[in-house]
Amino acid sequence: MSKRKIERNKEEKIKLIYDSFFKLILEKGFHRASTNKIAKKAQISVGTIYHYFPKGKSDILIKYFEKSKDMVLDIENFKAFDLSNIPEIFKPFISKDIENQRKNLGYRIALRHSILSHKEVRKAFQNKVLEICKDTSKNLRTSTMVFKKIPEERLIKRFTFIYNLIEALIHHHIFVMDFFDNDEELIEYISNLIDFTIKFFQKSS
């Protein structure tokens, strides 16, 4: 079997596991979506699940979340950041995040349900968000003058706050109540809110 075919087979199995797991969460809840039930629904062995996700159910959720963030976060775009172009820098990220959440509605609902219903998953999710924000902060502090001036710990807290602010507004707009007539208005609002937030942080430093 060629390397490309092996990789494609792996991607197909992982997607099948995601699909089966998230459908089970929506049907039965996180606690009742066991690895045995995932395997049965996906028509694969339990061993295959643990081969790709050694820590089981929480591992599936965290790796899916990590993959979804990789799809929307473009570090290169943030390297052009300065205090005069904050809305323009954040608009592509916000737009991709909205697109990703809309495209994966079932996944996102199941992920949110799991975070709210299981303490270990919630802690793992929080740690993953912090890890992403730490990596982003370290990367940007080595390449962008504005970020070099901010102590690393403070920068990590700011990125974490801004990330959670974006996610909360997008989640509520899509899943709970339409705040705006269209996504363009939402993007405009959030990007300007981030502009205000960052400048507020600058003043309070």
C-alpha positions as CSV (number, residue, x, y, z in Angstrom):
1,M,0.0,0.0,0.0
2,S,1.4,3.4,-1.0
3,K,2.2,6.1,1.6
4,R,-0.5,8.3,0.2
5,K,-3.1,5.6,0.4
6,I,-2.1,4.7,4.0
7,E,-2.5,8.4,5.0
8,R,-5.9,8.7,3.2
9,N,-7.0,5.5,5.0
10,K,-5.9,7.0,8.3
11,E,-7.8,10.3,7.7
12,E,-10.9,8.4,6.7
13,K,-10.9,6.3,9.9
14,I,-10.3,9.4,12.1
15,K,-13.2,11.2,10.4
16,L,-15.4,8.1,10.9
17,I,-14.5,8.1,14.6
18,Y,-15.3,11.8,14.9
19,D,-18.7,11.3,13.1
20,S,-19.7,8.3,15.1
21,F,-18.7,9.8,18.5
22,F,-20.3,13.2,18.0
23,K,-23.5,11.5,16.7
24,L,-23.6,9.3,19.8
25,I,-23.1,12.4,22.1
26,L,-26.1,14.1,20.5
27,E,-28.2,10.9,20.7
28,K,-27.2,9.6,24.2
29,G,-25.0,12.2,25.9
30,F,-21.3,12.2,26.6
31,H,-21.4,9.8,29.5
32,R,-23.3,7.1,27.5
33,A,-21.1,7.4,24.4
34,S,-18.6,4.7,25.3
35,T,-15.7,3.6,23.1
36,N,-17.5,0.3,22.6
37,K,-20.5,2.1,21.2
38,I,-18.3,4.3,19.0
39,A,-16.6,1.3,17.6
40,K,-20.0,-0.4,16.9
41,K,-21.4,2.7,15.2
42,A,-18.3,3.2,13.1
43,Q,-18.0,-0.6,12.4
44,I,-14.4,-0.7,13.5
45,S,-12.6,-2.3,16.4
46,V,-12.1,-0.6,19.8
47,G,-8.4,-1.1,19.2
48,T,-8.5,1.1,16.2
49,I,-10.0,3.9,18.3
50,Y,-7.2,3.7,20.9
51,H,-4.6,3.4,18.1
52,Y,-5.5,7.0,17.0
53,F,-6.8,8.3,20.3
54,P,-4.8,6.6,23.2
55,K,-6.6,8.4,26.0
56,G,-10.1,7.5,24.6
57,K,-13.1,9.8,24.5
58,S,-11.4,13.0,25.9
59,D,-8.6,12.5,23.4
60,I,-11.0,12.4,20.5
61,L,-12.5,15.7,21.7
62,I,-9.2,17.5,22.3
63,K,-7.7,16.4,19.0
64,Y,-10.8,17.5,17.1
65,F,-10.6,20.9,18.8
66,E,-6.9,21.2,18.1
67,K,-7.5,20.4,14.4
68,S,-10.4,22.9,14.2
69,K,-8.2,25.7,15.6
70,D,-5.4,24.8,13.2
71,M,-7.9,25.4,10.4
72,V,-8.7,29.0,11.4
73,L,-5.5,30.4,13.2
74,D,-3.0,32.0,10.8
75,I,0.0,33.1,12.8
76,E,1.5,34.8,9.7
77,N,-1.4,37.2,9.5
78,F,-0.9,38.3,13.2
79,K,2.8,39.2,12.5
80,A,1.6,42.4,10.7
81,F,-0.2,43.5,13.9
82,D,0.0,47.0,15.3
83,L,-2.4,49.2,17.2
84,S,-3.6,50.9,14.0
85,N,-4.8,47.7,12.2
86,I,-6.4,45.6,14.9
87,P,-9.9,45.1,13.3
88,E,-8.3,44.1,9.9
89,I,-5.9,41.6,11.5
90,F,-8.7,39.9,13.4
91,K,-11.4,39.8,10.7
92,P,-10.0,36.8,8.8
93,F,-9.7,34.8,12.0
94,I,-13.2,35.6,13.1
95,S,-14.6,34.9,9.6
96,K,-12.9,31.5,9.4
97,D,-14.1,30.6,12.9
98,I,-17.7,31.4,12.0
99,E,-17.4,29.4,8.8
100,N,-15.9,26.5,10.8
101,Q,-18.6,26.5,13.4
102,R,-21.4,26.7,10.8
103,K,-19.8,23.9,8.8
104,N,-19.5,21.6,11.8
105,L,-22.7,22.4,13.7
106,G,-23.2,18.9,15.1
107,Y,-19.6,18.6,16.1
108,R,-19.6,21.9,17.9
109,I,-22.9,21.2,19.8
110,A,-21.5,17.8,20.9
111,L,-18.2,19.4,21.9
112,R,-19.9,22.1,24.0
113,H,-22.2,19.5,25.6
114,S,-19.2,17.4,26.6
115,I,-17.3,20.3,28.0
116,L,-20.3,21.3,30.1
117,S,-21.1,17.8,31.3
118,H,-17.7,16.3,32.1
119,K,-15.1,17.9,34.5
120,E,-12.1,16.1,33.0
121,V,-13.0,17.1,29.5
122,R,-13.6,20.7,30.6
123,K,-10.1,20.8,32.3
124,A,-8.5,19.2,29.2
125,F,-10.2,21.8,27.0
126,Q,-9.1,24.7,29.2
127,N,-5.5,23.3,29.2
128,K,-5.6,23.1,25.4
129,V,-6.8,26.7,25.0
130,L,-4.0,27.8,27.3
131,E,-1.5,25.8,25.3
132,I,-2.6,27.3,22.0
133,C,-2.5,30.8,23.5
134,K,1.0,30.2,25.0
135,D,2.4,28.9,21.7
136,T,0.8,31.9,19.8
137,S,2.2,34.4,22.4
138,K,5.8,32.9,22.2
139,N,5.7,32.8,18.4
140,L,4.5,36.4,18.1
141,R,6.9,37.8,20.8
142,T,9.9,36.6,18.7
143,S,8.6,38.2,15.5
144,T,6.5,41.3,16.3
145,M,7.8,44.4,18.1
146,V,4.4,45.3,19.7
147,F,4.2,41.9,21.4
148,K,7.8,41.9,22.5
149,K,7.0,44.8,24.8
150,I,4.3,42.9,26.7
151,P,5.4,40.5,29.4
152,E,4.8,36.9,28.2
153,E,2.4,36.0,31.1
154,R,0.3,39.1,30.5
155,L,0.2,38.4,26.8
156,I,-1.0,34.9,27.3
157,K,-3.8,36.1,29.6
158,R,-4.9,38.7,27.0
159,F,-4.9,36.1,24.1
160,T,-6.9,33.7,26.3
161,F,-9.4,36.4,27.2
162,I,-9.8,37.5,23.5
163,Y,-10.1,33.9,22.3
164,N,-12.9,33.2,24.8
165,L,-14.7,36.5,24.0
166,I,-14.7,35.6,20.2
167,E,-15.9,32.0,20.9
168,A,-18.7,33.1,23.3
169,L,-20.1,35.7,20.9
170,I,-20.0,33.5,17.8
171,H,-21.4,30.5,19.7
172,H,-24.4,32.5,21.0
173,H,-25.0,34.1,17.6
174,I,-25.1,30.7,15.8
175,F,-26.6,28.4,18.4
176,V,-28.7,30.6,20.8
177,M,-29.9,33.8,19.3
178,D,-29.1,35.9,16.2
179,F,-27.5,39.1,17.4
180,F,-27.0,40.5,13.9
181,D,-28.8,40.3,10.6
182,N,-25.7,38.7,8.9
183,D,-22.2,37.4,9.6
184,E,-20.6,40.5,8.1
185,E,-22.2,42.6,10.9
186,L,-21.0,40.1,13.5
187,I,-17.4,40.2,12.1
188,E,-17.4,44.0,12.1
189,Y,-18.7,44.2,15.7
190,I,-16.3,41.6,17.1
191,S,-13.3,43.0,15.4
192,N,-14.1,46.5,16.7
193,L,-14.8,45.1,20.2
194,I,-11.3,43.5,20.1
195,D,-9.8,46.8,19.0
196,F,-11.4,48.5,22.1
197,T,-10.4,45.6,24.4
198,I,-6.7,45.6,23.3
199,K,-6.5,49.4,23.7
200,F,-8.2,49.2,27.1
201,F,-5.5,46.6,28.1
202,Q,-2.8,49.0,26.9
203,K,-4.1,51.8,29.0
204,S,-4.5,49.7,32.1
205,S,-1.0,48.2,31.9
